[in-house]
Amino acid sequence: MASMLGQLRGELADFQSDATRTGRELEIYLRRFSVQQGRINALIGGSTRRVDAELINTLEQAHRQLTHAIMALDNVAKSTGEYADSL
């Protein structure tokens, strides 16, 4: 039983570390994405073409989804750590 518990703790630590690292990497990407999104919005934001508005909408949706993914990874890393600490 102690061996399985140790194995579980190791798996949880690896999982927590991976989730944290991936979240930080996504934060770095989100910063670059935001800069590029801002540039695109500045160039086509005033356009009345439907295709331009659709691109801006798609970029906004992607930004929101990236933000949600970062939050989800932070939550899973926190929960995994708390679970491991409770063992």
N, C-alpha and C positions, 0 to 999 in steps of 0.2 A: 504493500500500500504506500509506504514512504517513497518508494521508487517511482510509482505512478504520480504521486503528488509533486515530486521534484521535476518530473518530466512535464507535468501540466504547468508548473510555475515557469519553466524554461520556455515552453510554447507561448504562454501568455506574455512573457517579457519580450520575446521576439516579435509577437504580433503588435504589442504596444509600441515598440520601437519603430516597426515598419509603418504603422499608421501615423505616428508622429512625424517621421521623416517625410512621408508622402504628403502630409498636410503642409509641411514647411515648403516643400518643393512646389506644391500647387500655389502657395502664397506668392512665391517668387514669380511663377508664371502669371498669376493674376495681376501682379503689378505691371509686367510687360504688356499683357493683354489690355489693361486699362489705358495705358499710354497709346497703344496702337488704335484702340477703339476711339479714344478722344481725337486722334488725328483724322481718322476716317469720318467721324461725326462732323468735325470742323470742315472737311472738304465737301461732304454731300448732305449735311444736315438740313440745309435750307431748300433742298430739291423737292419738287412736287412729283417726281417720278415715283410710281408705285414700287418699282424694283429697288430704288434707293431706300425708301421707307422700310421695305421688307428686310433689307440687309441690316439696317440700324436696329430693327426689332429683334432680329436673330442674334446680333451681337449682345444686345441687352439681356436676352434670355440666357445666352451662354455665360455671361457675367454672373447672373443670379445663380445659375446652376453650379458654377465653379465655387462661388461663395458658400452655397449649401453643402457642397462636397467637402470643403475645408472644415466647416462646422461639424459635419458628420464624422469625419476622421478624428477631430479633436474630442468629440464625445465618446467615440469608441475607444480611443486611447485612454481617456480618463476612466471609463467604466471598466476596461480591462485591468488597469492598474489597481483600481479599488477592489475588484474581484480577487486579484492575486494577493493583495494585502489581507484579505479576509480569510485566506486559506491557512 
